[in-house]
């Protein structure tokens, strides 16, 4: 899970940087939101396994990110 979380974070940062440099952030935004939703989902699962209450918030953020990503495609 840790490797998946780190790899998703690196991909999100790389896509965001690419969008800012090239000025095509509007095209990349839906994919960026879907990847961020996946990252927060992984974080939520990890925190849920540790029985921390922040897991519920991570699941809500993941759901919202997935909704926005699918809505903007």
RODREN-902492 format. One line per 3 residues: number of its first residue (from 0); their letters; for each residue z, x, y of C-alpha. Coordinates in nm, 4 decimals, decimal comma. Example, Ala and Ser with C-alpha at 12.3 -4.5 7.8 and 13.67 -1.06 7.14 Angstrom:
<nodes>
0) AS) 0,7800 1,2300 -0,4500  0,7140 1,3670 -0,1060
</nodes>
This chain:
<nodes>
0) XXX) 0,0000 0,0000 0,0000  0,0791 0,2832 0,2374  -0,2643 0,4401 0,1910
3) XXX) -0,4344 0,1035 0,2509  -0,2313 0,0443 0,5664  -0,3104 0,3881 0,7058
6) XXX) -0,6801 0,3631 0,6217  -0,7066 0,0193 0,7861  -0,5302 0,1512 1,0957
9) XXX) -0,7700 0,4469 1,1184  -1,0724 0,2174 1,0828  -0,9374 -0,0176 1,3524
12) XXX) -0,8767 0,2694 1,5939  -1,2202 0,4176 1,5218  -1,3989 0,0851 1,5779
15) XXX) -1,2046 0,0154 1,8971  -1,2831 0,3622 2,0299  -1,6506 0,3220 1,9415
18) XXX) -1,6628 -0,0140 2,1173  -1,5033 0,1253 2,4319  -1,7274 0,4309 2,4441
21) XXX) -2,0547 0,2480 2,3833  -1,9674 -0,0717 2,5710  -2,0389 -0,2946 2,2715
24) XXX) -1,6879 -0,4277 2,2264  -1,8102 -0,7895 2,2222  -2,0171 -0,7266 1,9117
27) XXX) -1,7437 -0,5354 1,7282  -1,4559 -0,7699 1,8207  -1,4801 -1,0146 1,5254
30) XXX) -1,4839 -0,7344 1,2705  -1,2018 -0,5605 1,4505  -0,9912 -0,8774 1,4412
33) XXX) -1,0583 -0,9273 1,0691  -0,9540 -0,5694 0,9949  -0,6422 -0,6088 1,2085
36) XXX) -0,5584 -0,9264 1,0167  -0,5892 -0,7336 0,6929  -0,3691 -0,4587 0,8290
39) XXX) -0,0979 -0,7039 0,9347  -0,1233 -0,8777 0,5991  -0,0551 -0,5485 0,4218
42) XXX) 0,2333 -0,4781 0,6597  0,3731 -0,8259 0,5927  0,3577 -0,7791 0,2154
45) XXX) 0,5316 -0,4431 0,2434  0,8059 -0,5856 0,4638  0,8427 -0,8904 0,2368
48) XXX) 0,9060 -0,6607 -0,0586  1,1838 -0,4963 0,1419  1,3252 -0,8437 0,2237
51) XXX) 1,2988 -0,7939 0,5998  1,2682 -1,0996 0,8265  0,9843 -0,9436 1,0271
54) XXX) 0,7518 -1,0194 0,7327  0,7142 -1,3806 0,8445  0,6007 -1,2689 1,1890
57) XXX) 0,3497 -1,0282 1,0352  0,2073 -1,3100 0,8237  0,1712 -1,5286 1,1334
60) XXX) -0,0062 -1,2502 1,3228  -0,2370 -1,1893 1,0249  -0,3256 -1,5582 1,0063
63) XXX) -0,3953 -1,5757 1,3783  -0,6093 -1,2607 1,3633  -0,8090 -1,3986 1,0706
66) XXX) -0,8573 -1,7274 1,2576  -0,9794 -1,5556 1,5744  -1,2032 -1,3196 1,3775
69) XXX) -1,3689 -1,6004 1,1829  -1,3952 -1,8238 1,4903  -1,5722 -1,5566 1,6974
72) X) -1,8308 -1,4664 1,4326
</nodes>
